[in-house]
Amino acid sequence: MRIGYLEASAGASSLTGAYARLEGGARLRENLGLFAFVEANPRERMAGAGMRWTFGW
């Protein structure tokens, strides 16, 4: 089972122009993970953290 990830992306928005985003996370259990991200564009900088719970039948 993989327990972590790192994702980087870049793109362009018609509202804010170019942007870059970096996100990383770790899986604590099979269906529960934590993640954090940073994102920047010419107008603003953002950072955040969250929890991801996956489920299915």
C-alpha positions as CSV (number, residue, x, y, z in Angstrom):
1,M,0.0,0.0,0.0
2,R,1.3,3.4,-0.9
3,I,1.3,5.8,2.1
4,G,2.1,9.2,0.7
5,Y,2.1,11.5,-2.4
6,L,3.5,14.7,-3.7
7,E,1.8,16.5,-6.6
8,A,2.9,19.7,-8.5
9,S,0.9,21.5,-11.1
10,A,1.0,24.7,-13.1
11,G,-1.5,26.3,-15.4
12,A,-3.3,29.4,-16.3
13,S,-6.6,31.0,-15.3
14,S,-8.6,33.6,-17.2
15,L,-9.2,35.4,-13.9
16,T,-5.8,35.4,-12.2
17,G,-3.3,34.4,-14.9
18,A,-0.6,31.8,-14.4
19,Y,-0.5,29.8,-11.2
20,A,1.6,27.1,-9.5
21,R,0.4,24.5,-6.9
22,L,2.1,22.0,-4.7
23,E,0.3,19.4,-2.6
24,G,1.5,16.6,-0.4
25,G,-0.2,14.1,1.8
26,A,0.0,10.9,3.8
27,R,-2.4,8.1,4.2
28,L,-3.0,7.3,7.8
29,R,-5.4,4.4,7.2
30,E,-6.7,2.7,4.1
31,N,-9.5,5.2,3.8
32,L,-8.2,8.2,5.7
33,G,-5.5,10.7,4.7
34,L,-4.2,14.2,5.5
35,F,-2.9,16.7,3.0
36,A,-1.5,20.2,2.8
37,F,-1.1,22.6,-0.2
38,V,0.3,25.9,-1.3
39,E,-0.8,27.8,-4.4
40,A,0.5,31.0,-5.8
41,N,-0.5,33.3,-8.7
42,P,0.5,36.9,-9.5
43,R,-2.3,38.3,-7.3
44,E,-2.4,36.1,-4.2
45,R,-0.8,33.3,-2.2
46,M,-2.8,30.5,-0.5
47,A,-2.1,27.7,1.8
48,G,-4.3,25.1,3.5
49,A,-4.6,21.7,5.0
50,G,-7.3,19.1,5.0
51,M,-8.5,15.5,5.5
52,R,-9.5,13.1,2.8
53,W,-11.9,10.2,3.7
54,T,-12.7,7.7,0.9
55,F,-15.5,5.2,1.0
56,G,-17.3,2.9,-1.3
57,W,-19.5,-0.2,-1.6
